[in-house]
Amino acid sequence: MATANAHDEITQALADLRDSMSHRAEISCLGPEIERAVAAGASWDQVVTAIGREQDEAWEQLRHDVRSAILRNASSSDALPEAQAMELAVAETKAVRKEHARERSRRSRRSGSSL
């Protein structure tokens, strides 16, 4: 039953994100809605689909906000020094970008092989 509830929470968060996007031109204003969707378990693919943007475009517009959020979270935690938190954030960002590149490559190969 928990899976159904989690799915419902993701679905609702993405619906709220789509609705918010329909009222705003800039995705940088959607930080709280995006954070809620991700916290509910939505993937980056689901988020960018909900806001009607390409992954690269969305990342380019949101990366400064994401970095600021990471810095705020790191600053509020005494458990991890800021420098280590930033190193961790940079490593995670690089890993996400690498995964996105692999996914684009897979999609490109699939679309090329269907010709």
KOLVEXRO-982124 format. One line per 5 residues: their letters; for each residue x, y, z of N, C-alpha, C. Coordinates in nm, 2 decimals. Last residue first. Layout:
BEGIN
A) X/Y/Z/X/Y/Z/X/Y/Z ~ ...
end
This chain:
BEGIN
LSSGS) 1.59/0.39/-3.78/1.58/0.45/-3.91/1.59/0.35/-4.02 ~ 1.65/0.29/-3.53/1.51/0.27/-3.58/1.49/0.33/-3.72 ~ 1.90/0.37/-3.46/1.88/0.23/-3.51/1.74/0.20/-3.56 ~ 1.86/0.63/-3.38/1.94/0.61/-3.50/1.92/0.46/-3.55 ~ 1.72/0.59/-3.14/1.65/0.66/-3.25/1.73/0.64/-3.38
RRSRR) 1.92/0.45/-3.00/1.79/0.39/-3.02/1.72/0.46/-3.14 ~ 2.12/0.65/-2.98/2.15/0.52/-3.05/2.02/0.45/-3.09 ~ 1.99/0.84/-2.84/2.03/0.87/-2.97/2.06/0.74/-3.05 ~ 1.94/0.71/-2.60/1.83/0.75/-2.68/1.87/0.78/-2.82 ~ 2.21/0.68/-2.52/2.13/0.56/-2.54/2.01/0.60/-2.63
SRERA) 2.28/0.95/-2.50/2.35/0.86/-2.59/2.27/0.74/-2.62 ~ 2.12/1.03/-2.29/2.10/1.09/-2.42/2.17/1.01/-2.53 ~ 2.23/0.87/-2.09/2.09/0.85/-2.13/2.06/0.91/-2.27 ~ 2.49/0.97/-2.06/2.47/0.83/-2.10/2.33/0.81/-2.16 ~ 2.42/1.23/-1.98/2.49/1.21/-2.11/2.47/1.07/-2.16
HEKRV) 2.30/1.17/-1.73/2.22/1.23/-1.83/2.28/1.22/-1.97 ~ 2.53/1.07/-1.60/2.42/0.98/-1.63/2.33/1.04/-1.73 ~ 2.68/1.30/-1.59/2.74/1.19/-1.66/2.62/1.09/-1.70 ~ 2.52/1.46/-1.43/2.55/1.50/-1.57/2.60/1.38/-1.65 ~ 2.54/1.31/-1.19/2.41/1.33/-1.26/2.43/1.37/-1.40
AKTEA) 2.82/1.34/-1.14/2.76/1.20/-1.16/2.62/1.21/-1.23 ~ 2.83/1.61/-1.10/2.91/1.55/-1.21/2.85/1.41/-1.24 ~ 2.68/1.63/-0.87/2.64/1.70/-0.99/2.71/1.64/-1.11 ~ 2.83/1.49/-0.69/2.70/1.44/-0.72/2.65/1.51/-0.85 ~ 3.06/1.65/-0.68/3.07/1.51/-0.72/2.94/1.46/-0.77
VALEM) 2.95/1.88/-0.57/3.01/1.89/-0.70/3.02/1.75/-0.76 ~ 2.87/1.79/-0.32/2.77/1.84/-0.41/2.82/1.84/-0.56 ~ 3.11/1.72/-0.21/3.01/1.62/-0.23/2.91/1.66/-0.33 ~ 3.23/1.98/-0.20/3.29/1.87/-0.28/3.19/1.76/-0.31 ~ 3.05/2.10/-0.02/3.06/2.15/-0.16/3.12/2.04/-0.25
AQAEP) 3.10/1.95/0.21/2.97/1.95/0.15/2.97/2.00/0.01 ~ 3.37/2.03/0.25/3.34/1.89/0.22/3.20/1.88/0.16 ~ 3.32/2.30/0.31/3.41/2.26/0.19/3.38/2.12/0.15 ~ 3.16/2.29/0.54/3.11/2.35/0.41/3.19/2.30/0.29 ~ 3.16/1.98/0.72/3.21/2.12/0.69/3.17/2.16/0.55
LADSS) 2.89/1.83/0.86/2.97/1.82/0.75/3.03/1.97/0.72 ~ 2.73/1.88/1.09/2.80/1.74/1.07/2.90/1.74/0.96 ~ 2.59/2.10/1.09/2.72/2.11/1.16/2.80/1.98/1.14 ~ 2.40/2.24/0.84/2.45/2.12/0.90/2.58/2.13/0.96 ~ 2.36/2.47/0.70/2.27/2.45/0.82/2.31/2.32/0.89
SANRL) 2.53/2.46/0.49/2.55/2.56/0.60/2.47/2.53/0.72 ~ 2.40/2.27/0.33/2.54/2.24/0.39/2.57/2.34/0.50 ~ 2.17/2.41/0.26/2.16/2.28/0.34/2.30/2.25/0.40 ~ 2.29/2.62/0.12/2.20/2.65/0.24/2.20/2.52/0.32 ~ 2.41/2.48/-0.09/2.49/2.56/0.00/2.42/2.59/0.13
IASRV) 2.19/2.37/-0.22/2.29/2.28/-0.16/2.37/2.36/-0.06 ~ 2.07/2.61/-0.30/2.00/2.52/-0.21/2.09/2.42/-0.14 ~ 2.26/2.70/-0.48/2.23/2.78/-0.36/2.16/2.69/-0.26 ~ 2.24/2.49/-0.67/2.37/2.52/-0.60/2.34/2.60/-0.47 ~ 1.98/2.54/-0.76/2.02/2.41/-0.70/2.15/2.43/-0.62
DHRLQ) 2.00/2.79/-0.88/1.92/2.77/-0.76/1.95/2.64/-0.69 ~ 2.18/2.73/-1.08/2.22/2.83/-0.98/2.13/2.81/-0.86 ~ 2.03/2.54/-1.24/2.15/2.50/-1.17/2.20/2.60/-1.06 ~ 1.81/2.61/-1.39/1.79/2.58/-1.25/1.92/2.56/-1.17 ~ 1.88/2.65/-1.65/1.80/2.75/-1.58/1.80/2.73/-1.43
EWAED) 2.01/2.41/-1.71/2.08/2.54/-1.73/2.01/2.65/-1.65 ~ 1.81/2.22/-1.67/1.93/2.22/-1.58/2.00/2.36/-1.59 ~ 1.64/2.29/-1.88/1.59/2.30/-1.74/1.71/2.31/-1.65 ~ 1.80/2.23/-2.10/1.75/2.37/-2.08/1.71/2.39/-1.93 ~ 1.85/1.96/-2.06/1.96/2.05/-2.06/1.91/2.19/-2.04
QERGI) 1.58/1.85/-2.08/1.66/1.84/-1.96/1.77/1.94/-1.95 ~ 1.32/2.07/-2.21/1.43/1.97/-2.23/1.52/1.97/-2.10 ~ 1.00/2.12/-2.05/1.13/2.17/-2.10/1.22/2.05/-2.13 ~ 0.76/2.09/-1.91/0.76/2.11/-2.05/0.89/2.17/-2.11 ~ 0.73/2.02/-1.65/0.74/2.17/-1.68/0.76/2.20/-1.82
ATVVQ) 0.71/1.75/-1.67/0.60/1.82/-1.61/0.61/1.97/-1.64 ~ 0.96/1.69/-1.78/0.84/1.66/-1.86/0.73/1.74/-1.80 ~ 1.12/1.75/-1.56/1.13/1.83/-1.68/1.02/1.81/-1.78 ~ 1.03/1.55/-1.38/1.02/1.69/-1.34/1.02/1.78/-1.47 ~ 1.09/1.31/-1.50/0.95/1.34/-1.47/0.93/1.49/-1.44
DWSAG) 1.37/1.33/-1.51/1.29/1.32/-1.63/1.15/1.36/-1.61 ~ 1.43/1.33/-1.24/1.45/1.45/-1.31/1.38/1.45/-1.44 ~ 1.16/1.16/-1.06/1.29/1.16/-1.13/1.30/1.30/-1.20 ~ 1.00/1.19/-0.74/1.00/1.21/-0.89/1.14/1.22/-0.94 ~ 0.99/1.17/-0.47/1.04/1.06/-0.54/1.04/1.07/-0.69
AAVAR) 0.92/1.38/-0.31/0.82/1.28/-0.32/0.87/1.16/-0.39 ~ 1.14/1.54/-0.36/1.13/1.48/-0.23/1.03/1.37/-0.23 ~ 1.07/1.62/-0.62/1.19/1.54/-0.60/1.18/1.47/-0.47 ~ 0.84/1.78/-0.56/0.83/1.67/-0.65/0.95/1.57/-0.63 ~ 0.95/1.97/-0.39/0.85/1.89/-0.34/0.84/1.76/-0.43
EIEPG) 1.13/2.10/-0.56/1.18/2.03/-0.44/1.08/1.93/-0.39 ~ 0.94/2.21/-0.74/1.04/2.11/-0.79/1.10/2.03/-0.67 ~ 0.81/2.39/-0.57/0.74/2.28/-0.63/0.83/2.17/-0.68 ~ 1.03/2.56/-0.50/0.96/2.48/-0.40/0.88/2.37/-0.46 ~ 1.11/2.66/-0.77/1.20/2.59/-0.67/1.12/2.50/-0.57
LCSIE) 1.00/2.81/-0.97/0.94/2.68/-0.93/1.01/2.60/-0.83 ~ 1.13/3.02/-1.08/1.03/3.05/-0.97/0.97/2.92/-0.92 ~ 1.27/2.92/-1.29/1.34/2.95/-1.17/1.25/2.98/-1.05 ~ 1.11/2.91/-1.51/1.11/2.79/-1.42/1.19/2.81/-1.29 ~ 0.90/3.17/-1.60/1.03/3.13/-1.56/1.03/3.01/-1.47
ARHSM) 0.63/3.20/-1.64/0.71/3.19/-1.76/0.85/3.14/-1.72 ~ 0.35/3.05/-1.48/0.48/3.12/-1.47/0.56/3.10/-1.60 ~ 0.13/2.89/-1.50/0.11/3.03/-1.46/0.23/3.11/-1.45 ~ 0.22/2.65/-1.57/0.13/2.71/-1.66/0.10/2.86/-1.63 ~ 0.37/2.58/-1.35/0.44/2.62/-1.47/0.34/2.69/-1.57
SDRLD) 0.16/2.50/-1.18/0.24/2.62/-1.14/0.31/2.67/-1.27 ~ 0.08/2.26/-1.31/-0.01/2.37/-1.29/0.06/2.50/-1.26 ~ 0.31/2.11/-1.29/0.26/2.14/-1.42/0.17/2.27/-1.41 ~ 0.32/2.09/-1.01/0.43/2.15/-1.08/0.39/2.19/-1.22 ~ 0.09/1.94/-0.96/0.11/2.08/-0.90/0.22/2.15/-0.98
ALAQT) 0.16/1.71/-1.09/0.05/1.78/-1.13/0.05/1.92/-1.08 ~ 0.38/1.63/-0.93/0.40/1.66/-1.07/0.29/1.74/-1.13 ~ 0.24/1.58/-0.69/0.35/1.68/-0.69/0.38/1.72/-0.83 ~ 0.07/1.37/-0.77/0.01/1.50/-0.72/0.12/1.61/-0.73 ~ 0.26/1.17/-0.82/0.16/1.22/-0.93/0.10/1.35/-0.89
IEDHA) 0.38/1.14/-0.58/0.46/1.18/-0.69/0.36/1.24/-0.80 ~ 0.16/1.05/-0.43/0.23/1.17/-0.39/0.31/1.23/-0.50 ~ 0.10/0.81/-0.56/0.00/0.92/-0.56/0.06/1.05/-0.52 ~ 0.33/0.67/-0.51/0.30/0.70/-0.65/0.20/0.81/-0.65 ~ 0.30/0.64/-0.23/0.42/0.72/-0.28/0.39/0.76/-0.43
NATAM) 0.07/0.49/-0.22/0.07/0.62/-0.17/0.18/0.71/-0.22 ~ 0.16/0.26/-0.35/0.05/0.33/-0.41/0.04/0.47/-0.35 ~ 0.35/0.18/-0.16/0.39/0.21/-0.30/0.28/0.29/-0.37 ~ 0.20/0.12/0.06/0.29/0.24/0.07/0.34/0.28/-0.07 ~ 0.08/-0.12/0.00/0.00/0.00/0.00/0.09/0.13/0.00
end
